[in-house]
Amino acid sequence: MSENTTPTHTNRPGSNMAVEYDAEPIRIRDPVAEALAVLDPGDPFVVTYEDVVTAAGHSCPTASGAYRIAQLGLDALYPDNLPVRSEVEVLAAGPRDDATYGVMGRLISYVTGAAQEDGFGGLAGGYGDRRNMLTFDAFDPDTAAPTFRFRRTDTDETVEVTYHVGDVPDGGPALGNLQRIVEGTASDEERELFADVWHGRVRSVLSDDSLFTVTTVEH
């Protein structure tokens, strides 16, 4: 691990989430943040899974899957140094209006900065431009499982990450308690049982590398 992977300390308030996760944070440089003295030169933003949960508004196998797709893709693209926002293009195999690809694409965009035409256009001269770096329906995957590609614009290296969401533990009958929770009729015991099972599934996604396949894309 390079010396620049030391977490950047922030003035964030403490989390009040009712659940805790043990997930390695994602460290990513941002040249615009460095230029504007938000970060010291070479220091990364430190993005945690809890940050992604805040962006999504919930924690689920889709959100945790998006986090891991971004993490594994960036790790594979940058094995020896830190990834850099505005130098990572993200390609989604599915459409933006798909319930899975749409949510995942938004969260992966949150981590990488890659955006569609409405993204940040960079500083004067386009420095740090992130527009048109997130593309949906970009390629035909070999599987129906959610699949994303990450390309380094400086080297053209590309990796593909597939999330085998069908292999995530199903959670059993306790997941049926969700409807009663939404209706406000669930007992405390039902709420606790649901929470244990639900977040157990999320933790599986965050910790089980076998749920993902990472390959290099040859040009």
N, C-alpha and C positions, 0 to 999 in steps of 0.2 A: 504494500500500500504506500502511495507516495505521501510526501510530507504535507501536501495540500489537501489531504482527505480529513484533516482535523475539523470537527464540526465548527461551523461559524456560530458564535453565541449571539442570541437575539434577546430582545426584551419581551418576548411572547409571555402572556399570562399563563399560569398553570392550567392544564387541561381539567375539565370537569366531566369528562366522559365516564360513563358507568362501567366501561369495560376496558381492559388493557390488552395490548398485543405485544408480542416480542418479535418485531420485524426489523431487519437491518435497514437503516435509512438509505435513501438515494442521494448521492452527492453530485451536483452538476454545476458547472461554471456558467456564468451569464456575463458576456462581455459588456452589455449595456449597464448592468448593475455595477460592474467594475469601473466603467468610464464615469458613472455618476456618483462614485464613491459610496454606493450602498454596500459593496463588498471591497475588501482589500484585493489588490491584484493577485490572481491565482487562487483565491479562496472560493470555495463553492457555497451555493445554497445547499442546505440540508433539508431534504423533503422526506417526511416520515409518512407512514401509512395513515397515521391520525390526521395529517394534513389532507390527504386524499379523501378520507372519510368526511372531513369538514367540507371539502369542495363538493362531494357527492350528496351530502346530507344524510348518508346512511352507510352502513357497513354490510356487505353481502359478498357472495362468491363472485359476482360480476365486478364489483369495485376492487376486491382483493386480487382478482385475476388480472385486471388492468394494471394494478400496481406492480405485480410480479412480471407481467409482460414487459413493461417499461424497464424494470430493474434488470431483468435477464438480457433484454435486447441491448441496453446500454453497456452492461458488463461485457458482453460478447464483442461489441464494437470498439470498446476502449479498454482492453485488458491491462494496459500499462499506464494509463493516465485518465484524467477526468473527462467525461463528456462535456460538450459545449453547446449551450442553446444557440440557435440560429445556424448550427452546422449539422443538425440532425433532422433528416426528412423522415416522416412517418407515412407509411402506406398501409391502408386497411383493405382487406380482401372483400369486405362486405359494404353495404350501403349505409349512408348516414342515418336514414330513417329506420334502420333495423334496431330493435329494442336492445340488443346486445352490443352491436358495433357502435351505435350512436353514443351510448353511455361510456363504453370503453374508450372510444376515440376522444371524447371530451376530457376524460381523466388522464389519458396518456398525453394529451395536449397540455394539460395543467403541469405535468412533470417536465416535459421536454421543451415546451414553448412553441412547438410546431403548430401552426394554425392554418386555416383556410384563408380566403381573400380578405376576411375581416380581422386578421391578426395584426400584431404590432408591426409597423412599417420601418422601424429602426430609427436611429438618430440621423442627423443631417448626412445626406449621401447614402442613406440606407444601411448604415452600420448597425448590425444586429437584427436585420430584417427577418421576420418569421412568417411572412405572408406566403400562402400557397405552398406550404411545406407539410401540410396534412391533406392527404388525398384518400377519398373513399372509392370503393369499387376499382381499386388500382391494379389488381391482378387476380388471376383465377387460382385459388388454392387447391391442394390435393385432398382436402378434407372439409367436412362441414363444420368442424370445430373453429372457434374464433382464431384468426391468424393475422398477424401484423408483420410488416417488414420495417426495418430501420436502416437508413442509408446515411453514411457520412459524406457530406458534400465536399469535404476537403480531399478525400481519398477514393470516393465512390464505393468503398466497401459496404456490403449489405448483408444483414442477417435477417432470418425469419424466425418468428416465435409463434408456436401453436399452443393453445391452451386447451387441454383435454378436459373440458368442463363436464363431460359425461361421466368422468371418473371421480368427481368430487362426491364424498359421502352424502347419501340422500337425506339423512337426518331422522328418518322414521316418522311415526305418527305424531310426535310432539310438534312437528311443523304445522299440523292442523290447528294448533292453538292460536295461530296468528289471527284468524278471522274473529275469534272471541276477544282477542286483545284489541283489535281495531274497533270492535263494537262496544268495548268497555265492559264486557261481561265475564272476562277471564278472572280466575282466582289468582292469588299471589303465587300459589304453587304452580299453576299452569304457565304464568308469565316467567317464572324462574326456570322451569323445565325448557320452555321454548328458547329462552336466552342462552342456556347452556348448550343446547343442541345447535342453535343457529350460529353462535360465535365459535363453536367447535368446528363447524364446517369452514368458517373463514380462516381459522388458525391452520387448518389443514392446507388450504390454498397457499397461505403465507409461508409454510414450512416444507411442503412436499414438492421437491423438484421433479418428481416423476410425473406430475400433472402437466409438465411443459416439455416441449421439444424445441431446441434451438439449433438451427442449421445455417451454414453459410450459403449465400446465394451467389452462384457463379454467373458472371456476365459473358 
